[in-house]
Amino acid sequence: MAKQLKITWIKSCIGCPETQKATIKSLGFTKMQQSVIKEDCSQIRGQIKKVNHLVAVEEID
């Protein structure tokens, strides 16, 4: 089974550029402290890198 990432939105994006707000939405977040599970792929890693100051990431099997 492929590795998965548990991504949790931990910090507000008020005052962030629109591109970072759009990245948060594209990851599937709708509210703070929400967690989503995504497949570990380079596209998701790139999105996480863009908003790494707003989210927490855990690797799960």
N, C-alpha and C positions, 0 to 999 in steps of 0.2 A: 504494500500500500504506500502511496506517495505521502511525503510529509505534509503536514498542515500547519498553518499559523493561526494562533488565536490573537486577534488584534483588538485592543480595548482603547476606546477614545477617552482620554483622561484629562485633557486640557481644552478649554474653549478656544474657538478660532475667531473670536471677536478681535478685530484689528488686524487680522491676517489678510494677505492678498487674496483676491477672488480665485486665483488658480488653486490655492491651498484649500479654500472652502469647497471648491468643486471636487478636489481629490478626496476629501472627507466624504462627500456625498457618493462619489463613485465607488468607494470602498463599501458602501452599504449602510453607513451610519445615519441614524435619524435623531438620536439624542445622546447626551453625555453619559458616561459610565456604561455604555452599551458595548458588548463584545460581538465580534463576528468571526467566523472560522472560514479561512480561505486556503486554497491549495497553494503550496509553496512553488511559485514560478517567478521568472524574472520580471514580468510585468507588475505583479503585486509587490515584489521587492522594491521596484522603482517608485511605486506610489508611496510605500512606507518610508522610503528615504526622503521623499519630498516633505512629508509631514511627521518626521520622527520626533519632533519636539512636542507633538500633540497626542501621540499614541504610545501604548506599551505593547510589546510583541512577545509572545511565547511560542516556542516550537512544541507541537504535540505530535504523537504518532497515530 
